[in-house]
Each structure stands twice: as C-alpha cells, then as structure tokens.
C-alpha cells in the first residue's frame, strides 16, 4: 500500500480529533496513550486546533492514496531531546511499513537531537518494533499513571 506522510496543520483539526479518538478507543493501542478517551472526547474545537498547529508538538500522519488518515506520531521537545508521543496505526494498516515511515519522519523532525520514547511493559510488539529501528533502553522507567503497579520503559535513538 502507498502512504503519504505529512505534518498536520491547524486546518486538519477535525481529522486529527477523529484519528486520536480512534486510537484512544483501540483495545490494543490505548496502552500507548495516557490521555483517557473520556477527556479527549470533551475537548473543544480550539483545543484540537491548538494541538494540530502546535509548533512545539508537531504531529505527523500517514494517509492512504484516497486521503484517509490511518496513522500518526507526535513529537514533544523536552530540554535537549525530543520525545515521541501518540504513536498509532489503524489495525488494518499494521505491519505495512507505515509505522516505520512515521518514525523516520519523527526522527528527521527531531533535527539531530536524541529521540526518546516510552513503551508500556505490556506492549511487547511495540518494544520489538522500536528495537528493530535502533532504539535502546536507557534504564529509566516511569509508572503508568492509570495503574502505578505497571511501568513504561524509556528507549532512546541516538542516530545511526
């Protein structure tokens, strides 16, 4: 399948909202998000427009040839590094290479800074995917805010 990967703009807020809500309601992908569906669904147009156009938190999407959004990845600048956040691929597009293309866009979007992310302890598939891209454990972890008995491990990509 052919995909176009591009950065989201303010005018894309409705499509971003639709994709984010799909991600938050996905029975597998929800592990990657700390924002509850119930909170996101209540956000207004201005909130979504701000998310779509925030220069400090760019979002890249993957869209099909017919323009349907089927994947996303966001970036958040934190001091000297960049955090990857909000990674999601629609179920019917998993395993197609889109996630790797989105992650390459995120790494490029980091502008040479170290790229970090957190992967939930119960998301072994994502952990394998990130390892295959060259992400390595940093040794840091943080509790899952929804369940402090679970953790998310930090991984870092420092370049080729």
N, C-alpha and C positions, 0 to 999 in steps of 0.2 A: 504494500500500500504506500502511496505517496502522501507525505505530510509537508505542510509549510509550518515552520517555526518562526514566531514573531513576538515582539514585545507588545503588551497590552497598553492601550491608551484610554483616556477618560471616557471617550465615546463608546467604549466596549463594556461599560459597567454592567449592563443587563446580562450580557453573555458570561461575564466573569461571575456574577452572582449565581447564575444557573449552574455553571460548572462547579463552583465551590460548594453549593448546596448538594449537588450530586456526590461530590467527594465526601462530604460530612455524613451523608446517609448511606454510603457504601459500607457493607458489612466487613470488608477487609481493610479498605483504605482509611477508615476512621482512626486507626491506630497512629497514623502519621500526623494527625491534627489534634491540637489541644483545645481548639475552639469548639464548643458544643453547637450542634445543629440548631438547637432552640435559641441560642444567642444570635447566630448568623442570620437566621430567617427573619429576625425582628429588625435588622439593620435597614436604615432608610436609603433612599437614592443618593443623598450626599455622602453617606458613609462609603457606599460602593464606588462612587465616582472618585473619592479620595483614594481608596485602595487601588483603583485601576490606574491612577495617574501619579502615584507617589514616586518621585524620583529616587528616594532613599530605599524604596522597597519595590524594585521592578519585578514584574511578573511576565514570564514567557509562556506562550500557549502553543500547542500543536493543533493544527486544524487539517481536516481532510480536504481533498480536492474540491468537494462541494461546499466547503466553508464551515463544516460542523467542528466545534471545539471538542477535543477528545483527550486533552492532557494539559498539564500546567506544572510550572515550578516557579517559586518566588525566591528573591534574594533579600537579605537584610544586612546592611553594613553594621558591623559591631567592632569598634576600635580599628585594629589593623587587619582584621579578616572579614570575610563575608560568610554569612550563614545561609544555607539552602533551607527553605521552608516551603510547606504546602505542595509537596510533590504528589501528583495524582495522574493516573492514566485510567481512562474508562475501561471497564473489564474486557470488552470486546476488542480492545486495541493493545492489551498487554501482550508482551512477547513479540512485538512487531519491530522493535528498534526505536520506537518513538521516545521512550524514556531516556535512552542513551543520547539521542539528539537533543532533547530538552536539557539534560545535564551538561552536555557540551556547550550549549548556549549559556547556561548559568555560569559555567567555569570561565567562558570568554567574557561574560558580563562582569565578572569579578575583577577584570583588569589587572591580572597578575598577582592579586592578593591571595593569600591562603584561603581555601574554601573549606568550611566545616558544615557538618550536619549532625543531627541526632537520629538514631534509629532505635525504635522500640524493641525491647527484649523479645517480644512475641512476633516480630516481623522478620523471620529468618530469610525469606525471599528477598526482601529489600536489602538486608545486610550482605547477602551474596552478590546482589547486583552492584552495590556500591564498592565492594571489594574488587570486583572484576573491572571497575572503572579506575581503580588505583587509590581508592580511599583506604586509609589505615586508622586503626584505633588510636586515640590519643591517651587513653587511660581514664578520661573524665566520664562521668555519668551524672544524670540528674533524675530525681524521682518523677514519675508520671503524676501530674497534678490531679488527675482523676482518680488515681489509686497509688498512694505512696509506697505500697509494697512492690510495685513494678518500677523498672527504670528504663531510661533511654540512654544509649551509649553514644558518645561523641566520636565521630570519624573525621579525618582531615585529608584533603587533597592538596598536596604541596607542589604539584606540577610534574611534568614528565621528566 
